[in-house]
Amino acid sequence: MQNRLSASLTNAELWLLGIGGLLLAINLTLVLRHGVITNTYINFLFFISIYSLLQENRHNLILESGIFSSCLGTLMLVVVFINSTFQINVGVLSLFTPLMSGFGLALLASGYQGLKQYRKELLVLGFLTIRNLLVLLPYRVDISLLAAKLSTAILWYTGFQVSRSGVIIHLPRGSIEVYPGCAGIDVMMDLLSLAVLFIFLFNLSLQQKFIVPIVAATLGFIVNGFRVALMAILVAQGDKQAFDYWHLGDGSLVFSMISTLFFGCFCWFLLSRNERENQNTTDYSR
């Protein structure tokens, strides 16, 4: 009898793992359809992090679901599958696919009573849904005026004769207009996404959990300000080829990498500091 129960549990885990893998493929396929490659990488990183959280807590999970919760979970997964297969146009509801997948799989695995076991994972999926809404929907927060002010200040402090009229930056031999798409909101969202994963994957104090997102958004905004300042200089020099490279080409990704590197260094510093404090506390207690 015990062997049968063990085999049944193992089969249930295998089925859930298989369904989870299928949902991962479905969600990545839906993201790829939008053609935003950076968003695809971020989504993949979120799914890997969720898998890591589940692996860390797999021995404490209670896999026990009722009939009604199993039916509801199955229905949610069927909706996700139908939406991905037939590409039904359901507006913004298609952006809730990751969250629907998570809730459906959690209900199928552990029922209503077991949802609290997946609190971290569902919160991560909730943020991912909010991110997809902000990145993929046509309307966004417009911070172009703030970006223009920052880039103007950078150019002025570095010795350029610069002036500004609203979102237009003027140099003696050329001007650029800072559009909402170039204001840095995408870079800020990418770093905020990494900040959320960092908060959930590592043990941080409450104060640090507030500081990390602020640092991430600030770094993304400042680094993008230098990018806009560089493009203003290139326009003033009449170098259209270099402008196109840094504006729309691979050069636009370089500043994203720089901001990510700076944020990674900050996270490393924070973890090293916490480790030293924990070590000092341990030595003192001895």
C-alpha positions as CSV (number, residue, x, y, z in Angstrom):
1,M,0.0,0.0,0.0
2,Q,2.8,2.4,0.9
3,N,4.6,1.6,-2.4
4,R,1.4,2.4,-4.3
5,L,1.0,5.8,-2.6
6,S,4.7,6.6,-3.3
7,A,4.2,5.7,-6.9
8,S,1.0,7.7,-7.1
9,L,2.8,10.7,-5.6
10,T,5.7,10.4,-8.0
11,N,3.3,10.2,-11.0
12,A,1.5,13.3,-9.8
13,E,4.8,15.2,-9.5
14,L,5.8,14.0,-13.0
15,W,2.4,15.1,-14.4
16,L,2.7,18.5,-12.8
17,L,6.3,18.9,-14.0
18,G,5.2,18.1,-17.5
19,I,2.3,20.5,-17.4
20,G,4.6,23.2,-16.0
21,G,7.1,22.6,-18.8
22,L,4.3,22.9,-21.4
23,L,3.0,26.1,-19.8
24,L,6.5,27.5,-19.9
25,A,6.8,26.8,-23.6
26,I,3.3,28.3,-24.2
27,N,4.0,31.5,-22.3
28,L,7.4,32.1,-24.0
29,T,5.8,31.5,-27.4
30,L,3.1,34.1,-26.6
31,V,5.8,36.6,-25.6
32,L,7.9,35.9,-28.7
33,R,4.9,36.8,-30.9
34,H,5.1,40.4,-29.7
35,G,8.7,40.6,-31.1
36,V,10.3,42.3,-28.1
37,I,13.4,40.2,-27.6
38,T,14.4,41.9,-24.3
39,N,11.0,41.1,-22.8
40,T,11.4,37.5,-23.9
41,Y,14.7,37.2,-21.9
42,I,13.1,38.8,-18.9
43,N,10.1,36.5,-19.0
44,F,12.4,33.5,-19.3
45,L,14.5,34.7,-16.3
46,F,11.3,35.0,-14.3
47,F,10.2,31.5,-15.1
48,I,13.6,30.1,-14.2
49,S,13.5,32.0,-10.9
50,I,10.0,30.6,-10.2
51,Y,11.3,27.1,-10.9
52,S,14.2,27.7,-8.5
53,L,11.8,28.8,-5.8
54,L,9.7,25.7,-6.3
55,Q,12.8,23.4,-6.2
56,E,14.0,25.0,-3.0
57,N,10.7,24.3,-1.3
58,R,9.6,21.1,-3.1
59,H,9.9,18.9,0.0
60,N,7.5,21.1,2.0
61,L,4.8,21.3,-0.7
62,I,1.5,19.5,0.0
63,L,0.1,18.1,-3.2
64,E,-3.5,17.6,-2.3
65,S,-6.4,19.2,-4.3
66,G,-10.2,18.9,-4.2
67,I,-12.5,18.1,-7.2
68,F,-13.8,21.7,-7.6
69,S,-10.4,23.4,-7.3
70,S,-8.9,20.8,-9.7
71,C,-11.7,21.5,-12.2
72,L,-11.2,25.2,-11.9
73,G,-7.5,24.9,-12.3
74,T,-7.9,22.7,-15.3
75,L,-10.4,25.1,-16.9
76,M,-7.8,28.0,-16.5
77,L,-5.1,25.9,-18.2
78,V,-7.5,25.0,-21.0
79,V,-8.2,28.7,-21.6
80,V,-4.4,29.3,-21.8
81,F,-3.9,26.4,-24.2
82,I,-6.8,27.5,-26.4
83,N,-5.6,31.1,-26.5
84,S,-2.1,30.0,-27.5
85,T,-3.2,27.5,-30.1
86,F,-5.9,29.5,-31.9
87,Q,-4.5,33.0,-31.2
88,I,-7.8,34.3,-30.1
89,N,-7.9,38.1,-29.9
90,V,-9.0,38.8,-26.3
91,G,-7.2,42.1,-25.9
92,V,-5.3,42.7,-22.7
93,L,-6.5,39.4,-21.3
94,S,-3.8,37.7,-23.3
95,L,-1.2,39.5,-21.1
96,F,-2.6,37.7,-18.0
97,T,-1.5,34.3,-19.4
98,P,1.4,33.8,-17.0
99,L,-0.7,34.6,-13.9
100,M,-3.5,32.4,-15.1
101,S,-1.0,29.6,-15.7
102,G,0.4,30.0,-12.2
103,F,-3.0,30.0,-10.5
104,G,-4.3,27.1,-12.6
105,L,-1.3,24.9,-11.9
106,A,-1.3,25.8,-8.2
107,L,-5.1,24.9,-7.9
108,L,-4.5,21.7,-9.8
109,A,-1.6,20.8,-7.5
110,S,-2.7,21.9,-4.1
111,G,-6.2,23.3,-4.2
112,Y,-7.5,26.5,-2.5
113,Q,-5.9,25.6,0.8
114,G,-2.5,25.1,-0.7
115,L,-2.3,28.4,-2.6
116,K,-0.5,30.0,0.3
117,Q,2.4,27.6,-0.4
118,Y,3.0,29.4,-3.7
119,R,2.7,33.0,-2.3
120,K,6.2,34.0,-3.6
121,E,5.8,32.4,-7.0
122,L,2.3,34.0,-7.5
123,L,3.6,37.4,-6.5
124,V,6.5,37.1,-9.0
125,L,4.0,36.2,-11.7
126,G,1.8,39.1,-10.6
127,F,4.7,41.5,-11.1
128,L,5.5,39.9,-14.5
129,T,1.9,40.5,-15.6
130,I,2.2,44.1,-14.6
131,R,5.5,44.4,-16.4
132,N,4.0,42.9,-19.6
133,L,1.1,45.3,-19.4
134,L,3.4,48.3,-19.1
135,V,5.9,47.2,-21.8
136,L,3.5,45.8,-24.4
137,L,0.5,48.2,-24.2
138,P,0.7,51.3,-26.4
139,Y,0.2,53.8,-23.6
140,R,3.0,54.4,-21.1
141,V,4.2,56.7,-18.4
142,D,5.8,59.7,-20.2
143,I,9.1,60.8,-18.5
144,S,10.5,62.4,-21.6
145,L,10.6,65.8,-20.0
146,L,12.6,64.5,-17.0
147,A,15.0,62.7,-19.4
148,A,15.5,65.8,-21.4
149,K,16.3,67.8,-18.3
150,L,18.8,65.2,-17.1
151,S,20.6,65.0,-20.5
152,T,20.7,68.8,-20.7
153,A,22.3,68.9,-17.2
154,I,24.9,66.3,-18.2
155,L,25.8,68.2,-21.4
156,W,26.0,71.5,-19.5
157,Y,28.2,70.1,-16.7
158,T,30.6,68.5,-19.3
159,G,31.2,71.8,-21.0
160,F,28.7,71.9,-23.9
161,Q,26.8,75.0,-24.9
162,V,23.3,73.5,-24.5
163,S,19.8,74.8,-24.0
164,R,16.4,73.1,-23.8
165,S,12.9,73.9,-24.9
166,G,10.5,71.4,-23.4
167,V,11.7,68.0,-24.6
168,I,14.0,69.4,-27.3
169,I,17.7,69.7,-26.6
170,H,19.5,72.3,-28.5
171,L,23.3,72.3,-29.3
172,P,24.9,74.9,-31.5
173,R,24.9,72.7,-34.6
174,G,21.8,70.5,-34.1
175,S,18.9,69.6,-31.9
176,I,17.1,66.4,-30.8
177,E,13.7,65.7,-29.4
178,V,13.4,63.2,-26.6
179,Y,10.4,60.9,-27.4
180,P,8.7,58.8,-24.7
181,G,10.2,55.7,-26.2
182,C,13.8,57.1,-25.7
183,A,13.2,58.4,-22.2
184,G,14.5,55.2,-20.5
185,I,11.2,53.7,-19.2
186,D,12.1,50.4,-20.9
187,V,15.5,50.2,-19.2
188,M,14.0,51.2,-15.9
189,M,11.4,48.4,-16.2
190,D,14.1,45.9,-17.0
191,L,16.1,46.8,-13.9
192,L,13.0,46.9,-11.8
193,S,12.2,43.4,-12.9
194,L,15.7,42.2,-11.9
195,A,15.3,44.0,-8.6
196,V,12.1,42.1,-7.9
197,L,13.8,38.8,-8.6
198,F,16.7,39.8,-6.4
199,I,14.3,40.6,-3.5
200,F,12.5,37.3,-3.8
201,L,15.6,35.1,-4.3
202,F,17.8,36.5,-1.5
203,N,17.2,37.3,2.2
204,L,17.2,41.0,2.5
205,S,16.1,43.3,5.3
206,L,13.0,45.4,5.0
207,Q,15.0,48.5,4.4
208,Q,17.0,46.9,1.7
209,K,13.8,45.7,0.0
210,F,12.8,49.3,-0.4
211,I,16.2,50.5,-1.5
212,V,16.9,48.0,-4.2
213,P,14.0,49.0,-6.5
214,I,14.8,52.7,-6.0
215,V,18.5,52.1,-7.0
216,A,17.4,50.0,-10.0
217,A,15.1,52.7,-11.4
218,T,17.6,55.5,-10.7
219,L,20.4,53.7,-12.4
220,G,18.3,53.0,-15.5
221,F,17.2,56.6,-15.7
222,I,20.7,58.1,-15.2
223,V,22.4,55.7,-17.7
224,N,19.8,56.4,-20.3
225,G,20.4,60.2,-19.7
226,F,24.0,59.7,-20.8
227,R,22.7,57.8,-23.9
228,V,20.5,60.7,-24.9
229,A,23.3,63.2,-24.3
230,L,25.6,61.1,-26.6
231,M,22.9,61.1,-29.3
232,A,22.6,64.9,-29.0
233,I,26.3,65.2,-29.5
234,L,26.3,62.9,-32.6
235,V,23.4,64.9,-34.1
236,A,25.4,68.1,-33.6
237,Q,28.4,66.5,-35.3
238,G,26.3,65.4,-38.2
239,D,27.3,61.7,-37.8
240,K,24.0,60.0,-38.8
241,Q,25.5,56.5,-39.0
242,A,26.7,56.7,-35.5
243,F,23.4,58.2,-34.3
244,D,21.5,55.3,-35.9
245,Y,23.8,52.8,-34.3
246,W,23.3,54.2,-30.8
247,H,19.6,55.0,-31.3
248,L,18.2,51.9,-33.0
249,G,21.2,49.5,-33.6
250,D,23.1,47.3,-31.3
251,G,24.5,50.4,-29.5
252,S,21.1,50.9,-27.9
253,L,21.7,47.6,-26.0
254,V,25.1,48.6,-24.8
255,F,23.7,51.2,-22.3
256,S,21.2,48.6,-21.1
257,M,24.1,46.2,-20.4
258,I,26.0,49.0,-18.7
259,S,23.1,49.8,-16.4
260,T,22.6,46.1,-15.7
261,L,26.3,45.7,-14.9
262,F,26.1,48.6,-12.4
263,F,23.0,47.2,-10.8
264,G,24.7,43.7,-10.6
265,C,27.7,45.4,-8.8
266,F,25.3,47.0,-6.4
267,C,23.6,43.7,-5.6
268,W,26.9,42.0,-5.2
269,F,28.0,44.7,-2.7
270,L,24.7,44.3,-0.8
271,L,25.1,40.6,-0.5
272,S,28.7,40.8,0.5
273,R,27.8,43.4,3.2
274,N,25.0,41.2,4.5
275,E,27.4,38.2,4.6
276,R,30.0,40.1,6.5
277,E,27.4,41.3,9.0
278,N,26.1,37.8,9.5
279,Q,29.6,36.5,10.0
280,N,30.4,39.2,12.5
281,T,27.1,38.3,14.4
282,T,28.0,34.6,14.4
283,D,31.5,35.4,15.7
284,Y,30.2,37.7,18.4
285,S,27.7,35.1,19.6
286,R,30.4,32.6,20.0
